[in-house]
Amino acid sequence: MDISPYCIAACEELASLYSCILRNWIETMASPLDTLGEIVKILDCALNQDQRIIANIKKATFSACILLLQQLQRTHDEEECRPAVKLLHIVTSLLQQAAFVDSSRPLKDLVIDLFLIEMLVKYLPAPVIWLPVLNENSTLLFLIQILDTSLKNRTDVEFADAVLHLFLSISTFYDVASSLTLLGIHQSLCLSLRRDEAPQGGGASQLVLSNSNHKPSWIRVWHLSLALITTLLETLGRDFLNCALDFVGVHEEQLAKSLEAVQSNQSLASLDEAEHSVAVLAQLARFHREWRFTLPHVFDHLKKQVGWLCQACSSLLSKPQLLSHLVDLASERFPSHCVSSGGQEKCDASGGGSGGKHVHFGSPVEQRRRGISSSSSSDGQSLASPLFIRIQGKLLSVLSHCLTVMRHMSPGLAVVVSDAAFDLEEHLPQLRLAFSAPALENIEMPSFGSLLAALNACVGILPKPHRMGTPTKSPGGSGGSTLPDPSQDRSLLIFMIENCFRLVVTEAAIYLRNPGVDPRVKRLLKRELGSELVRLVLVDSEGMPN
């Protein structure tokens, strides 16, 4: 039956009107699941009647379906799953038709299809239900192929962003991650993405400054790609190792630049990119022996960059007044709250911070204690500003990944102490024999002083009620150095404190076991670490995990 254009136009208007009404009245709806079932029947009928109808009502009806799915909780009931499974069949078939039948259609128009697929996947209970539907219509293969073309031609950034978001949400399942790997997602992210993330003049971190974190951009595509590689490696482990090594080998320079940029640019954009980059390395460090054997030069280069990044983050976190000064300068110069290195010389001069390249045994413990006490008595309003708290939280997250990398590459205290055949040549120390507080202007590997400063900073940031095991409210004016959402931050801080303790003690054991280290240096090492670690254990023993 031939349907008139007036009828098709009326269907489009009614679908748009329904979507608007539903947006305002959805909170009072008695049964969103029944309504979703009715919309699925309408879509199925329109799909069988005339393709022009579905093309005109798709955007409004898909928006309505998304609103309804947001009101529903994941279910394991087979009857309740049927409308969602049927809707997934419709969406995937329409996605393929739009690509192969109407290839002139902008890919941006398909973003809502991808978002609806993501919502359906979150609603359905397990991949055993929705993965066969995606495989039946070759949806994953089609999306990877279009993504590859988009990355090569640097077109349709909204579509690439939506595809990577979908892949990121489903790659936590082993079967899906295996399918993505077999279909060659890593090849697109290695070769096709390379030309798009190449820095222009000052690295990707500066390119981020002109883009919003909430809008699709090629920098955000790069961040999503890093997150996807991290998730796939975490899900598949050794089965994805070769692909991850290929990715790191191809993007070595960009990863190194993003880590190095934190020393001179503490913007949220720069820290965000460094966080995604070092998260990949933290997962890859679980297989550091294979990494070092396969890509020795890449391994040495990025390991050095992680060490420098750890030094920079420790310096900033252990000097909250310095960080606050950088934030204040940025607020004055950049309304978009970017903390750049424009005022760093002035800030470093006022913030101080001793730290040399040689072993220094002055009074580093007292220096660190004075740093913590002076920071606690600093201006509460500056340290409680939302921008300061966000940047401090980013620095903590980046440093936690750095510590994870170093911990994975550490042999472990039990091995160092008990293994009679422990090879000192294979496990070289990761920390320098220096105890001074870290300085941001010195580009060097982390020392014992760096990790002790980070340890003090974490203990100082950890709210006192948390140490006693009681809940607290969000920080006010007096708790300026604390972070929002204490329940999550406490676990992160405890994780960092534990890692710092283990790394410091393990590295000290390596030095003490080395016959080439002067006995006087060993005694000084024991005395410095003993006094500092005992004090910290006494101060925060109730907040540490068992």
N, C-alpha and C positions, 0 to 999 in steps of 0.2 A: 504494500500500500504506500502510495506516494504522499508524503507529509508536506504541507505547505510551509513556506518560509515564515508566515505569520504564526503558525503553530509552534515552530522551533523558537521563534523570538519570544513567544509567550512562556514557553518552558524555561528559557533562560532567565526571564524576569521573575518568574515564580521561584526558581531555585535560589536566586540572589536574595529575594525577599525572605524566603524561609531561613536562609543562613543568617541574615540580620536579626530576625526574630529569635532564632535559637540562641544566638550569642547573648541576648538580653534576658531570656527566660530559662536558660538551661539549669540554673540553680534550683528552680521549682519543679523540674521535670521528675515525674514519679519513677519511670523506668527507661533510662537511657539505652539499655540493651535492646528493648523492644523497638525503640525508635531507630536504632542502628539497623536492625533487621529489616524494617520497612524501607529504609533508604537503599539498602543492598538490593532488595527486590526491584525497586525502581531503576537502579543502575543496570541490573541484569536485563530487565525488560527493554530499556533504552538501547542497550548494547546489541540486542537481537533485532530491534526494529529498524533503526536508522543511525548510522555513524555520525550524522550531523547533529543529532540530539545530544549524544554523549559528549561530543566536542564542545557544545555550548553550555551544558550544565555541569561539566566535570569540575571546574574550579570551585563553584559554590557548593556542590554536594560533597566534594572531598573536604572542604573546609568544615562543613557540618559534621562529617564523620570524625575528623580530628577533634573537634570540640566534644563530641560524645565519648570518644575513647579516653580523653583526659579525665572524664568523670568516672570511668570504670576502673576497677582493680583487676590485677591479673587473676585469672581463674583457671582451675583444673577441670571444670565441668565440661564434658564433651558437647552438650547441647548449647552451652553459652559460647563455645568456641566456633560453632558452625558459621554464624554470620561473619565473624572476622576472617575465617579461612576463605569463605566465598568472596569477601571483599578483596582479600589479597590476590586471589585468582584474577579478579577483574582488573585490579590496578596493574599487575605485572603484564597482563595481556595488552592493556592500553599503552603501557610504556613501550612495549615492542612495536606496536602498530605506529605509534608516533614517530619512532626512530626510522623504521624501514618503509612505511607507507608514505608518511608526510615528512621527509627528511629536510624540507625547507623550513620547518617550524623551529623557532628558537629553543635551544635547550633550556633556557631560563624558565620556560613555561612548564617544564617537567619537574621543577624543584618540589612542587607541592606533592607530586606522586611519590617522590623519594621520602619526603617527610611523613606521608601517610604510611608508607611501608615500614618506616622506623617505628611509628606508633603501634602498628599492628604486631610487629615483632616483639615489642615490649609487653603488649597485652597478652599474647599467646604464651602458654606456659613453658614450652621447650622447643628446641630446634627440630625435634623429630616431627613436629606438626607443620612448621612453616618452611623449613629448609627444602623438603620435596617440592613445594609450590614454586620456590625460587629456581630450583634446578629444572623443573618441568618447562619453564619458559626461558631458560638460559639467562635469567636476569643478571646474575653475578658476572657472567662472561660479557654480556652486552654492556654493563656499566663499566667494567674495566676497559673495554675497547674504546668506549666513548671518552672515558677519563684520560686514556692515553693520548687520544687525538686532541683533547682539550689542553692537556699539559704541553704537548709538542707545539701547538699553534698559539698557545697562550690566549685562548678565547673561552668564553662562558665560565667565568670564575665562579658565578653563583652555583652552576651545576656541579663543578668540581668540588666546591665546598660541601654541597649537600651529599654527594657520593661518598666523600671521605668521612663525613659525619655518620652516615649509615654504616659504612664498613667498620668504623671505630666502635659503634654500639653493638655490632654482632660478632666482632672478632674475639670476644671473650669466651666464646664457645669453641671447643676444640675442633669439632667437625667443620664448622664454618671457617675457622682459621685455616684448616687444612685445605678446604676448597679454594679459598682466596689465594693460598700459596701455589696450589697446582695450576690455577688459572693465570698465574704470573703477575700478581699485583706488585711484587717487589721490582719487577723489571720496569714497569711504568714509573715507579717512584725513584728508580736509580737513574735511568737514562733520560726519560722524558722530562723529569722534574729538574734536572741539572741546569738546563739553560734558563729556567725560570727563576731559580733562587740565586743566581749569580749576583753578587753585590755590584752596585753601581756607585762608585766613588767613595763609599765609606762603610760598606757592609750592610747586611740586611737590617741590622738594628736601627740604622738611621732611616731606612725606608719605612719602617714600622711607624715612625713618628707622624707620617702623613696619612696614616690609615687608622680607622677606628677598630678596636678589638672586637666590636660586635657586628661589623659588617664584613661580608665576604671580600677578601683581598688575596693577592698571591702570597703575601707573607703569612696570612692565616692558613692558606693551603699548605705552605711549607711546615707550619707548626702542627697541623693535623696529620701530615705525613709522618712527622717524627713521632707523634703520639701513636699512630697506627703501627709503625715498626716496633715501638716499645711494647704495645699490647700483644702483637703477634709473637714476639720473642718470649714474652712472659707466658703466653698461653701454650705455645708449641715447644718451647725450650730448645733442646738440641736439634729438633727437626727443622727449625727455622734458622739455625746458626749460620749456615753458608749464605743464605739470603741476607741476613743482617750484616755479615761481614762484607758482602758486596756493596750494600748500601753505605756502610761507614767508609769503605774504601773509596767509593765514588765521591762522597760528600765530605771527605776529610777536611778540606780547607774551609768550607763553610761552617762545619761544626767547630773547628778550632777558632775561627774568627768570632763566632757567637760567644764562646767561653771567654776569650780574651777581652771582648768588648766591655765586660762588667768592670774591669779595672778603671776604665775611663768614662763609662756611661752607666749610671745607676738608674736609668729610666725604667718604668714598669714594662715597657716594650722590650728593652734589652734584657731585663731579668726574666721575662716570660720566655724569650727565645733560648736563653741560657738554661732555663729550667727544663724545657723540652729536650734540648740537646744532651744535657748531662743525664737525663732520665734514660735515654737510649744507651748511653755508656754504662750506666749502673746495671742495666739488665745484661749487657754484653760482658761486663766484668765477671759475671758468674762463670764464664768460659774463657778466662783470661789466658790460660795455657794454650788453648787452640787459637785464640786471637793473636797471641804473641808469635806463635809458630807460623801462622798463615800470613799475617801482615805485620811484620816486626817494626817497620818504619812508622806505620800508622799507629801501632800500639804505643811506641815510645813518644811520638808526637802528642797524641791525645792524652796520654797519662801525664805528661808534663803540663799540659794545659789545665787538666783537672786539678793538679797540685797548685798551680798559680791561682785558679779560681777559688780553691779552698782557702788560700792565704788572703785573698781579697775579701771574701765573705766574712772570715774570722775577724779581720781588721775592722770592717764596718759594723759588725754586730757587737764587738767588744768596745766600741766607741760610739754610743748612741748620740752623744752631743755632736760628734762629727757628722753622723748620718742626718741628724736633725738640721744641722746647718746647711747641708746639701739640699735637703728638702725645702728649707725656707728660701734659699737662693733660687731654686727652680720654680717655686710658687710665684716669685716676683718676676722672673724672666719669661717663664713659659706658662701661660694660663692653662694649657692642656696637661698640666702636672707631669712634665717630663723632668727628671733629674739628670742633667747633663754634667759634663766635666768642666763647664765653663768657669765655675767658681771653685774648682777643686784645689788649686794652688793656695788660694786664700784660706780655704777651709782646712787643708792639711796643715798649714802653718799654725793655725789657731788650735787645731785638734791635737797636734803633736803626735806622739807615738814613737817610741824608740824601738828600733829593730834593725840589727845589722846583718851582714852576710857572714860574719864570723861568730864563733862560739863566744857567748858573753855570759859571765856569771856574776853580774852586779847584784841587783836585788829585784829580779823580775817578778817574784811572787808579790812583793810589796807594791810594785808598779801595777800589777793586775788588780790587786785589792783596792788600791787608790782609784783605779779607773772605774771599778764597779761602784764604789761608794760615791764618787763624784757624779756618776750618771744617775744614781738614785736620787740625788739631791738637786738635779737639774730642773729646768722649767717644765712643769707637768703639762702645760698646754701644748708646748711644741712636740713633746713626745707622745701626746695623746691625739694628735691630728690624724684624721683618716688616711691621708696620703702617707704619713710616716708609718702608720700601722701596716698599711698594705705593702709598702716597700720592705719593711722589716720582716713581714710574713714571707714575701718572695725570697728574701735572702736566706731565711731559715730553710725554706724548701730546697733552694739550690744547694745550700751547704749539706743538707741531709743526704742528697744524692751523691755529692762529692765524698762524704764519709762512707756511703755504701760502696762506692767504687773502691776506695782504699781498703775497706774491710774485706771485700771479696778477694783483693789481691794480697791480703795479709795471710801468712801461714796459720795463724791461730796460736794462742798462748800455749795450749796443751802440746802442740807439735814442737814448738820452740823449746819448751822446758823438758819434755820427756823423750823426744826422739834423739837417740844417740847418734844416728846417721844424718842429723839435720845439716843441710848444705847451705852454708852462709853465702856462697857465691850465687846460688839460685835465688835466694830471698834477700835481696839488698834492702837496706832500711829505706822506708818512705819518708821519714822525718829527719830533719837536720838536727844536729846537736847544738841547739840554741834555745835559750829560755826567755828571751826578750819578747815583749808584746809585738804582735805583727803590725807592720806599717803598710799602708796602701800604696805608697809611692815606690816601695821596693818590690820588684818583680823577681820572686824567688820561690823555691819550693817550701812547703809548710815545715814548721819546726815543732818541737815539743811546746814551745811558747805559744805557737799558733793554736794548737788544739786545746791547751790549757785555757787560753783566752776565750775560745769558743765554748769551752765547758763552763767557765765562769759566766759568760753571757747567757747561756741557756738556763743556768741556775738562777741568774738574776731576773730573767724574763718570766720564769715559772712562777705564777702567783703563789703567795704564801699559803692561802687556804687550800690550794691544790696539794701542797706538800704535806698537809695534815690530813688529806683524804676527804675533805668536805667540799661540796659544790660551791661555786661562786657565780655571781652575776657578771654581766658584761662589764669591762673595765670602765671606771669613771675617771675623774680628774686626778685622783691620787694614785691610781694605778696606771700611769701613762705608758709604762714600758710593756704592759701586757697586751695581749692580742684578743680580738673577738673570737667567739665560739670556743670557750675554754676547754670543752671536752675533747675537741679534735686537736687543739694546740698542745694540750698536755701530753697526749700520746706521741705527737711529733717531737716535743722537747725531751720526753723521757727516752725516746728512741735515739735521739742525737746524743744525749748524755751517756747512754749505755755504749754507743759506738765510740765516742771519744775516750771513755774509760778503757775499753778493750784495745783500741788502737795504741793509746799511750803506753799501756802496760806491755802489750806485745812487742812494740818497737823498742821499748826499754830492755826487754828480755833479749832481743836480738843483739843490741849493743853490749849488754852484760856478758853474753855468751861469746862475743867476738874477742879472741885473744889479741887482736891487733889494736884494740882500744886501750889507751893509757889507764892504768889503775886509778889515778887521781881523778880522771874524768868520770870513771865509773862511780866513784864515791860521791862526786858532786851530783851526778845524775840521780843516784839513790836519794840523796838528801833533798834535792829540789822537788823531785816527784813525790817523795814520801810526805813532806810537809804540806804540799798542795793537795794531794789526793786525800790524805787523812782529814784535812779540814773540810773538804767538799763532802766527804762521806758523812761526817758528823753533822754538817749543816743540812744536808738534804737526804739523810738516810731513810726517812719515812716516805719520801716521794719516789724512791727508786724501786724498780720491779724486783721481784724475788729471783 
